[in-house]
């Protein structure tokens, strides 16, 4: 039996505001436990919430960027549930009147485009955090995060594979970081998602029983978690069993899911309008003002990189996948305007270095855009060869020095003196008579051997273009 995968994602994006959603406590990450708190976010008796206007602005920005309808009058509700890290015993969220509805984003996987609908985007406060003591049966509560503003983005069940889910997640990650409303840091929990997943026989209209998958803090874990859950549910159904509706935690160390609790439905939360907060009224003038302030979004920047700069669609897509990466590229272009060569260096040398070092991102990359552009500029001038440029690049990463300083300190200037190179060419030809004979018999691929010998003799400093030309002339004699 063949099954169709049905996935919907609930993404929580923490807003880049200086203060929390209903009080003036800081949202700064990493401070001592329970130091970002006040009577409001600790839910002391008699306190009242006051809405942070910037959260509403950010909600409007995200709604416009995702083709959503902005709800002109939206309302906060109390979502009742009881956990140790939820001081009030309820969460202030939105239910039947969210700030945005009926949006969509377009994604592409393996050359196939798909449109993923957005059911809603709503504002809410975050809960605190439980810290478990592995050495004793104790848990500690840190309420620094309680009251941090979130926008929750709920998709329609339009996603049909783990690969589509990751593409959708990456698309929303790019949008919120381009809008500068969320820093997108998944390790710190600033951008996280829960996945609802079910399987149904191909052709069946009715949805299967779904499970909710939590604790996925990277794109890789989202894909691995969903792939595991697809296999698990398929095995159950093929064995004639029934999938139990429940919330599961993904364990990245064991590569498996573990049951957390039964899956709640909306009625389990007993939503009702929050009596302490008046409805939020958004007029056309406010929306127009926000729309005018919107920055260039990923799709627009990608198209500009193709139309104005001349990059291929693939290169433009990669370089605009993250705002920081696109900013790095354009920063380097200010120094080195050869866009195609620069793009190739970033997609090969720079991205390979980042991939090989855990925790490194383009934001923390030790070579600045200006210094990368400077390296490629001196390579084009002939000051250093392409091979030496890679050596210099590695030294720039290790030392933090710019390319010109490293070239001078290590005497790496390219040898372009024709007489000096000619002498080395003649010596190599004289030392390799067998290869010379084979070359004259038609084995022209041996040109690489001769140039390689010269580069070895010159310690990589000989001008390779001049070397090729001189070998061509001398070997014809």
Secondary structure, DSSP 8 states (H G I E B T S, - for coil): --EEEEEEEEEEEE---SB-SSS--B--TT-STT-S--TTTTT-TT------HHHHHHHHHHHHHTT-EE-SEE--EEEE---TT-TTSEEEE-SSS-SEEEEEEEEEETTEEEEEEEEEEEEEE---EEEEETTTTEEEEE-TTTT-EEEEEEE-S-B-SHHHHHHHHHHHHHHHHHTTS----TTTTSEEEEEEEEEEETT--S----EEEEEE-SHHHHHHHHHHHHHHHHHHHHTT-----EEEEEETTTTEEEEEEE---GGGG--EE-TTS--EE--HHHHHHHHHT----HHHHHHHHHHTT---HHHHHHHTSSHHHHHHHHHHHTT---HHHHHHHIIIIIHHHHHHSTT--GGG-SS-HHHHHHHHHHHHTTSS-HHHHHHHHHHHHHH---HHHHHHHTT---B--HHHHHHHHHHHHHH-HHHHHHHHTT-GGGHHHHHHHHHHHTTT-B-HHHHHHHHHHHHT-
